[in-house]
Amino acid sequence: MKLRTFMDILEVKDFHGDDSVDISAIVTHSAQASSHTLFVAILGAAADGHAFLTDAYRAGARVFLTQK
């Protein structure tokens, strides 16, 4: 599915990049990130997903949805 499809239904406040990227999965754990995944960084009860953005990037993720 194209990223622009997700953006059409989400209230995106800020976007930078190519919205034609293919997304095959949505993940919240950096160990599950890879190319074609959308990594979602949220503030959780036990951990802040924003602290794992670099790990997700190193794992191949290039599309990120952040809460902050």
N, CA, C and O atoms as a GROMACS GRO file, in nm:
protein
  272
    1MET      N    1   0.085  -0.117   0.000
    1MET     CA    2   0.000   0.000   0.000
    1MET      C    3   0.090   0.124   0.000
    1MET      O    4   0.194   0.127   0.066
    2LYS      N    5   0.050   0.223  -0.072
    2LYS     CA    6   0.127   0.348  -0.079
    2LYS      C    7   0.109   0.430   0.049
    2LYS      O    8   0.001   0.431   0.108
    3LEU      N    9   0.215   0.498   0.089
    3LEU     CA   10   0.210   0.584   0.207
    3LEU      C   11   0.099   0.688   0.194
    3LEU      O   12   0.033   0.721   0.293
    4ARG      N   13   0.079   0.741   0.075
    4ARG     CA   14  -0.024   0.845   0.058
    4ARG      C   15  -0.162   0.794   0.098
    4ARG      O   16  -0.247   0.874   0.139
    5THR      N   17  -0.187   0.664   0.086
    5THR     CA   18  -0.315   0.606   0.126
    5THR      C   19  -0.336   0.622   0.276
    5THR      O   20  -0.445   0.658   0.321
    6PHE      N   21  -0.230   0.596   0.355
    6PHE     CA   22  -0.237   0.616   0.499
    6PHE      C   23  -0.256   0.764   0.533
    6PHE      O   24  -0.334   0.799   0.621
    7MET      N   25  -0.184   0.848   0.461
    7MET     CA   26  -0.191   0.991   0.489
    7MET      C   27  -0.329   1.048   0.459
    7MET      O   28  -0.370   1.147   0.520
    8ASP      N   29  -0.400   0.988   0.367
    8ASP     CA   30  -0.535   1.033   0.335
    8ASP      C   31  -0.631   1.015   0.451
    8ASP      O   32  -0.726   1.091   0.466
    9ILE      N   33  -0.606   0.913   0.536
    9ILE     CA   34  -0.699   0.887   0.647
    9ILE      C   35  -0.648   0.939   0.781
    9ILE      O   36  -0.725   0.950   0.877
   10LEU      N   37  -0.518   0.971   0.790
   10LEU     CA   38  -0.461   1.023   0.914
   10LEU      C   39  -0.459   1.175   0.911
   10LEU      O   40  -0.456   1.236   0.804
   11GLU      N   41  -0.462   1.235   1.027
   11GLU     CA   42  -0.449   1.379   1.037
   11GLU      C   43  -0.300   1.413   1.047
   11GLU      O   44  -0.248   1.433   1.157
   12VAL      N   45  -0.233   1.419   0.935
   12VAL     CA   46  -0.090   1.443   0.931
   12VAL      C   47  -0.064   1.592   0.949
   12VAL      O   48  -0.115   1.675   0.873
   13LYS      N   49   0.016   1.626   1.050
   13LYS     CA   50   0.047   1.766   1.077
   13LYS      C   51   0.168   1.815   0.999
   13LYS      O   52   0.176   1.932   0.964
   14ASP      N   53   0.260   1.725   0.973
   14ASP     CA   54   0.382   1.763   0.904
   14ASP      C   55   0.433   1.642   0.827
   14ASP      O   56   0.431   1.530   0.879
   15PHE      N   57   0.477   1.664   0.705
   15PHE     CA   58   0.526   1.554   0.623
   15PHE      C   59   0.646   1.601   0.542
   15PHE      O   60   0.648   1.711   0.488
   16HIS      N   61   0.747   1.514   0.536
   16HIS     CA   62   0.865   1.540   0.454
   16HIS      C   63   0.898   1.412   0.379
   16HIS      O   64   0.908   1.306   0.442
   17GLY      N   65   0.915   1.418   0.250
   17GLY     CA   66   0.958   1.299   0.178
   17GLY      C   67   0.869   1.261   0.062
   17GLY      O   68   0.798   1.344   0.006
   18ASP      N   69   0.874   1.134   0.028
   18ASP     CA   70   0.807   1.078  -0.088
   18ASP      C   71   0.685   0.998  -0.042
   18ASP      O   72   0.700   0.894   0.022
   19ASP      N   73   0.566   1.046  -0.075
   19ASP     CA   74   0.445   0.976  -0.029
   19ASP      C   75   0.405   0.859  -0.119
   19ASP      O   76   0.300   0.799  -0.098
   20SER      N   77   0.488   0.827  -0.218
   20SER     CA   78   0.458   0.713  -0.305
   20SER      C   79   0.530   0.586  -0.260
   20SER      O   80   0.524   0.484  -0.329
   21VAL      N   81   0.596   0.590  -0.144
   21VAL     CA   82   0.667   0.475  -0.090
   21VAL      C   83   0.568   0.363  -0.058
   21VAL      O   84   0.460   0.388  -0.004
   22ASP      N   85   0.605   0.241  -0.092
   22ASP     CA   86   0.522   0.125  -0.059
   22ASP      C   87   0.543   0.084   0.086
   22ASP      O   88   0.657   0.071   0.132
   23ILE      N   89   0.434   0.063   0.158
   23ILE     CA   90   0.437   0.020   0.298
   23ILE      C   91   0.378  -0.121   0.303
   23ILE      O   92   0.266  -0.144   0.257
   24SER      N   93   0.454  -0.216   0.360
   24SER     CA   94   0.403  -0.353   0.370
   24SER      C   95   0.363  -0.391   0.512
   24SER      O   96   0.292  -0.489   0.533
   25ALA      N   97   0.409  -0.311   0.611
   25ALA     CA   98   0.375  -0.341   0.750
   25ALA      C   99   0.388  -0.215   0.834
   25ALA      O  100   0.461  -0.122   0.800
   26ILE      N  101   0.315  -0.214   0.944
   26ILE     CA  102   0.323  -0.106   1.044
   26ILE      C  103   0.375  -0.170   1.171
   26ILE      O  104   0.317  -0.267   1.220
   27VAL      N  105   0.484  -0.115   1.226
   27VAL     CA  106   0.546  -0.174   1.345
   27VAL      C  107   0.569  -0.067   1.451
   27VAL      O  108   0.583   0.051   1.421
   28THR      N  109   0.573  -0.111   1.577
   28THR     CA  110   0.602  -0.022   1.689
   28THR      C  111   0.728  -0.066   1.764
   28THR      O  112   0.769  -0.001   1.859
   29HIS      N  113   0.787  -0.176   1.722
   29HIS     CA  114   0.908  -0.227   1.786
   29HIS      C  115   1.021  -0.221   1.684
   29HIS      O  116   1.008  -0.273   1.573
   30SER      N  117   1.131  -0.157   1.720
   30SER     CA  118   1.241  -0.137   1.626
   30SER      C  119   1.300  -0.268   1.574
   30SER      O  120   1.355  -0.271   1.464
   31ALA      N  121   1.290  -0.375   1.652
   31ALA     CA  122   1.342  -0.505   1.607
   31ALA      C  123   1.260  -0.561   1.491
   31ALA      O  124   1.307  -0.650   1.419
   32GLN      N  125   1.140  -0.512   1.472
   32GLN     CA  126   1.054  -0.558   1.362
   32GLN      C  127   1.065  -0.467   1.240
   32GLN      O  128   1.005  -0.496   1.136
   33ALA      N  129   1.140  -0.359   1.252
   33ALA     CA  130   1.152  -0.263   1.142
   33ALA      C  131   1.239  -0.318   1.031
   33ALA      O  132   1.335  -0.392   1.055
   34SER      N  133   1.205  -0.282   0.908
   34SER     CA  134   1.283  -0.317   0.790
   34SER      C  135   1.241  -0.222   0.678
   34SER      O  136   1.159  -0.133   0.698
   35SER      N  137   1.298  -0.243   0.561
   35SER     CA  138   1.255  -0.159   0.449
   35SER      C  139   1.107  -0.186   0.424
   35SER      O  140   1.060  -0.298   0.442
   36HIS      N  141   1.037  -0.088   0.382
   36HIS     CA  142   0.893  -0.094   0.353
   36HIS      C  143   0.807  -0.111   0.477
   36HIS      O  144   0.691  -0.152   0.466
   37THR      N  145   0.861  -0.079   0.595
   37THR     CA  146   0.776  -0.075   0.715
   37THR      C  147   0.758   0.070   0.757
   37THR      O  148   0.845   0.154   0.738
   38LEU      N  149   0.644   0.096   0.814
   38LEU     CA  150   0.615   0.224   0.877
   38LEU      C  151   0.640   0.204   1.025
   38LEU      O  152   0.571   0.126   1.090
   39PHE      N  153   0.738   0.275   1.080
   39PHE     CA  154   0.769   0.263   1.223
   39PHE      C  155   0.693   0.372   1.296
   39PHE      O  156   0.705   0.491   1.265
   40VAL      N  157   0.613   0.331   1.395
   40VAL     CA  158   0.533   0.423   1.474
   40VAL      C  159   0.599   0.442   1.610
   40VAL      O  160   0.618   0.346   1.685
   41ALA      N  161   0.635   0.567   1.641
   41ALA     CA  162   0.698   0.599   1.769
   41ALA      C  163   0.597   0.670   1.857
   41ALA      O  164   0.555   0.782   1.828
   42ILE      N  165   0.559   0.603   1.966
   42ILE     CA  166   0.463   0.662   2.061
   42ILE      C  167   0.520   0.654   2.202
   42ILE      O  168   0.608   0.573   2.230
   43LEU      N  169   0.468   0.737   2.288
   43LEU     CA  170   0.505   0.735   2.428
   43LEU      C  171   0.420   0.629   2.497
   43LEU      O  172   0.300   0.645   2.512
   44GLY      N  173   0.485   0.520   2.537
   44GLY     CA  174   0.414   0.409   2.600
   44GLY      C  175   0.427   0.413   2.751
   44GLY      O  176   0.495   0.500   2.806
   45ALA      N  177   0.363   0.319   2.818
   45ALA     CA  178   0.367   0.311   2.963
   45ALA      C  179   0.504   0.268   3.013
   45ALA      O  180   0.548   0.312   3.119
   46ALA      N  181   0.573   0.183   2.936
   46ALA     CA  182   0.703   0.130   2.980
   46ALA      C  183   0.821   0.194   2.908
   46ALA      O  184   0.930   0.199   2.964
   47ALA      N  185   0.800   0.244   2.786
   47ALA     CA  186   0.911   0.300   2.708
   47ALA      C  187   0.858   0.407   2.613
   47ALA      O  188   0.741   0.409   2.577
   48ASP      N  189   0.949   0.495   2.573
   48ASP     CA  190   0.918   0.598   2.476
   48ASP      C  191   0.972   0.553   2.340
   48ASP      O  192   1.093   0.544   2.320
   49GLY      N  193   0.882   0.523   2.247
   49GLY     CA  194   0.921   0.475   2.115
   49GLY      C  195   1.013   0.569   2.040
   49GLY      O  196   1.086   0.526   1.951
   50HIS      N  197   1.011   0.698   2.075
   50HIS     CA  198   1.097   0.795   2.009
   50HIS      C  199   1.245   0.765   2.035
   50HIS      O  200   1.331   0.804   1.956
   51ALA      N  201   1.274   0.698   2.144
   51ALA     CA  202   1.413   0.662   2.178
   51ALA      C  203   1.468   0.555   2.084
   51ALA      O  204   1.588   0.529   2.083
   52PHE      N  205   1.380   0.492   2.006
   52PHE     CA  206   1.420   0.382   1.919
   52PHE      C  207   1.416   0.417   1.771
   52PHE      O  208   1.427   0.329   1.686
   53LEU      N  209   1.400   0.545   1.740
   53LEU     CA  210   1.396   0.587   1.600
   53LEU      C  211   1.525   0.552   1.527
   53LEU      O  212   1.521   0.503   1.414
   54THR      N  213   1.639   0.575   1.590
   54THR     CA  214   1.767   0.544   1.527
   54THR      C  215   1.781   0.394   1.504
   54THR      O  216   1.830   0.352   1.398
   55ASP      N  217   1.739   0.314   1.600
   55ASP     CA  218   1.745   0.168   1.584
   55ASP      C  219   1.658   0.123   1.466
   55ASP      O  220   1.699   0.038   1.388
   56ALA      N  221   1.539   0.179   1.455
   56ALA     CA  222   1.450   0.144   1.345
   56ALA      C  223   1.510   0.186   1.211
   56ALA      O  224   1.499   0.113   1.112
   57TYR      N  225   1.573   0.301   1.209
   57TYR     CA  226   1.639   0.348   1.086
   57TYR      C  227   1.753   0.253   1.047
   57TYR      O  228   1.767   0.216   0.930
   58ARG      N  229   1.833   0.215   1.144
   58ARG     CA  230   1.944   0.122   1.118
   58ARG      C  231   1.893  -0.013   1.068
   58ARG      O  232   1.962  -0.082   0.994
   59ALA      N  233   1.773  -0.050   1.109
   59ALA     CA  234   1.713  -0.176   1.066
   59ALA      C  235   1.652  -0.167   0.926
   59ALA      O  236   1.612  -0.269   0.869
   60GLY      N  237   1.646  -0.046   0.871
   60GLY     CA  238   1.598  -0.029   0.734
   60GLY      C  239   1.474   0.054   0.717
   60GLY      O  240   1.439   0.089   0.605
   61ALA      N  241   1.405   0.088   0.826
   61ALA     CA  242   1.284   0.170   0.815
   61ALA      C  243   1.319   0.308   0.762
   61ALA      O  244   1.419   0.368   0.801
   62ARG      N  245   1.235   0.359   0.672
   62ARG     CA  246   1.256   0.492   0.617
   62ARG      C  247   1.130   0.578   0.627
   62ARG      O  248   1.128   0.693   0.582
   63VAL      N  249   1.026   0.521   0.685
   63VAL     CA  250   0.900   0.594   0.703
   63VAL      C  251   0.866   0.588   0.852
   63VAL      O  252   0.863   0.480   0.912
   64PHE      N  253   0.842   0.706   0.912
   64PHE     CA  254   0.820   0.715   1.055
   64PHE      C  255   0.697   0.799   1.085
   64PHE      O  256   0.674   0.903   1.023
   65LEU      N  257   0.619   0.754   1.180
   65LEU     CA  258   0.507   0.829   1.233
   65LEU      C  259   0.538   0.853   1.380
   65LEU      O  260   0.554   0.758   1.457
   66THR      N  261   0.547   0.980   1.418
   66THR     CA  262   0.584   1.013   1.556
   66THR      C  263   0.471   1.086   1.627
   66THR      O  264   0.389   1.154   1.565
   67GLN      N  265   0.471   1.070   1.756
   67GLN     CA  266   0.371   1.136   1.840
   67GLN      C  267   0.419   1.276   1.881
   67GLN      O  268   0.338   1.368   1.894
   68LYS      N  269   0.548   1.290   1.900
   68LYS     CA  270   0.601   1.420   1.944
   68LYS      C  271   0.626   1.510   1.827
   68LYS      O  272   0.672   1.623   1.844
   0.00000   0.00000   0.00000
